Amino acid sequence: MHVPYNTTSMSGFVRANSIQTGRLYDTQMPVVKFQVVSGNQPHPVFVLEVKLAVEVYAWYETMRKHNLDRVYVAVSASIVSNGEASILVANHLDFHTSNPEARTEVEKCTKIMLSGKSSAAWPEHTIRMPVQTVMAGRGE
């Protein structure tokens, strides 16, 4: 978990092709990166919490399966900045879809992955954050 400096909420849509899953460069922990388009502006959002990352991964897989280009989302996040760049680190996401089959599939996929019974392995792709976060409990 990161140490929040400032929090914000926003809503917009996530395009399936903006979702990247992998491992955080310096810790190897699971991480998801995606963009939320609000108005015409894309905003980078990172997910560091495992349960939330698995949920986003499940949405990605479901969006691909159902040929959904975008899904609407409400984001609660911490703003992390280094003076050159700012990013959002999500601490809560509410996805919205009119496709009840998609939501059911996401819930099922998330449950299976969190139970450890999934045959899918978390992607090993390395993801770097443009700013450093202070990780709670790491003494940084």
LINCORGI-V306969 format. One record per residue. N is the residue number from 1. SS is DSSP state (H for helix, E for strand, L for the rest). PSI is psi in whole degrees, 0 to 359 (none if undefined). D_CENTER is the distance of its C-alpha to the mean C-alpha in Angstrom with 2 decimals. Layout:
n & ss & psi & d_center
N & SS & PSI & D_CENTER
N & SS & PSI & D_CENTER
This chain:
n & ss & psi & d_center
1 & L & 139 & 13.55
2 & E & 164 & 14.09
3 & L & 116 & 17.08
4 & L & 138 & 16.42
5 & L & 321 & 18.87
6 & E & 145 & 18.31
7 & E & 158 & 16.08
8 & E & 164 & 15.46
9 & E & 145 & 14.48
10 & E & 163 & 14.03
11 & E & 155 & 13.82
12 & E & 208 & 13.84
13 & E & 155 & 12.65
14 & E & 128 & 10.05
15 & E & 138 & 12.10
16 & H & 322 & 11.58
17 & H & 356 & 12.93
18 & H & 352 & 10.40
19 & L & 124 & 7.62
20 & E & 133 & 8.39
21 & E & 148 & 8.20
22 & E & 210 & 10.70
23 & E & 140 & 12.17
24 & E & 133 & 12.45
25 & L & 308 & 15.84
26 & L & 351 & 17.90
27 & L & 344 & 16.81
28 & L & 14 & 15.70
29 & L & 151 & 13.11
30 & E & 138 & 10.16
31 & E & 150 & 7.18
32 & E & 139 & 4.39
33 & E & 136 & 5.38
34 & E & 173 & 6.11
35 & E & 135 & 8.90
36 & E & 123 & 10.02
37 & E & 118 & 13.75
38 & E & 118 & 15.87
39 & L & 235 & 19.53
40 & L & 3 & 19.88
41 & E & 120 & 17.60
42 & E & 136 & 14.24
43 & E & 126 & 12.08
44 & E & 132 & 9.68
45 & E & 133 & 6.51
46 & E & 146 & 5.31
47 & E & 119 & 3.98
48 & L & 342 & 7.48
49 & L & 129 & 8.58
50 & H & 311 & 9.44
51 & H & 317 & 9.87
52 & H & 322 & 6.60
53 & H & 318 & 5.12
54 & H & 320 & 8.21
55 & H & 317 & 7.89
56 & H & 319 & 5.20
57 & H & 318 & 7.63
58 & H & 321 & 10.39
59 & H & 318 & 9.76
60 & H & 309 & 9.87
61 & H & 320 & 13.02
62 & H & 319 & 14.47
63 & H & 317 & 14.17
64 & H & 315 & 15.97
65 & H & 321 & 18.51
66 & L & 9 & 19.37
67 & L & 42 & 19.41
68 & L & 119 & 17.14
69 & L & 325 & 16.50
70 & E & 155 & 14.29
71 & E & 140 & 12.95
72 & E & 146 & 13.23
73 & E & 144 & 10.85
74 & E & 130 & 11.85
75 & E & 132 & 9.77
76 & E & 129 & 11.38
77 & E & 162 & 10.65
78 & E & 141 & 12.88
79 & E & 125 & 14.33
80 & E & 129 & 15.06
81 & E & 152 & 17.85
82 & L & 12 & 20.51
83 & L & 334 & 22.91
84 & L & 330 & 22.07
85 & L & 154 & 18.41
86 & E & 145 & 15.93
87 & E & 163 & 12.18
88 & E & 131 & 9.99
89 & E & 108 & 8.36
90 & E & 139 & 6.87
91 & E & 353 & 9.23
92 & E & 137 & 9.43
93 & E & 136 & 8.29
94 & E & 110 & 11.24
95 & E & 145 & 11.24
96 & E & 128 & 14.77
97 & L & 151 & 16.81
98 & L & 4 & 20.55
99 & L & 99 & 20.32
100 & H & 330 & 21.04
101 & H & 321 & 21.05
102 & H & 313 & 17.44
103 & H & 317 & 16.38
104 & H & 317 & 18.80
105 & H & 319 & 17.57
106 & H & 315 & 13.90
107 & H & 318 & 15.45
108 & H & 313 & 17.78
109 & H & 317 & 15.42
110 & H & 314 & 13.18
111 & H & 315 & 16.53
112 & H & 315 & 17.98
113 & H & 320 & 15.30
114 & H & 337 & 15.35
115 & H & 345 & 19.13
116 & L & 7 & 19.46
117 & L & 4 & 21.47
118 & L & 144 & 19.33
119 & L & 350 & 20.96
120 & L & 136 & 17.76
121 & L & 147 & 16.94
122 & L & 134 & 13.62
123 & L & 142 & 13.80
124 & L & 2 & 15.73
125 & L & 134 & 14.69
126 & E & 130 & 14.70
127 & E & 130 & 12.20
128 & L & 144 & 13.84
129 & L & 141 & 12.83
130 & L & 349 & 15.46
131 & L & 155 & 16.28
132 & L & 142 & 16.98
133 & L & 155 & 15.69
134 & L & 116 & 18.15
135 & E & 126 & 17.11
136 & L & 137 & 18.94
137 & L & 356 & 21.64
138 & L & 353 & 21.91
139 & L & 21 & 24.66
140 & L & none & 23.38
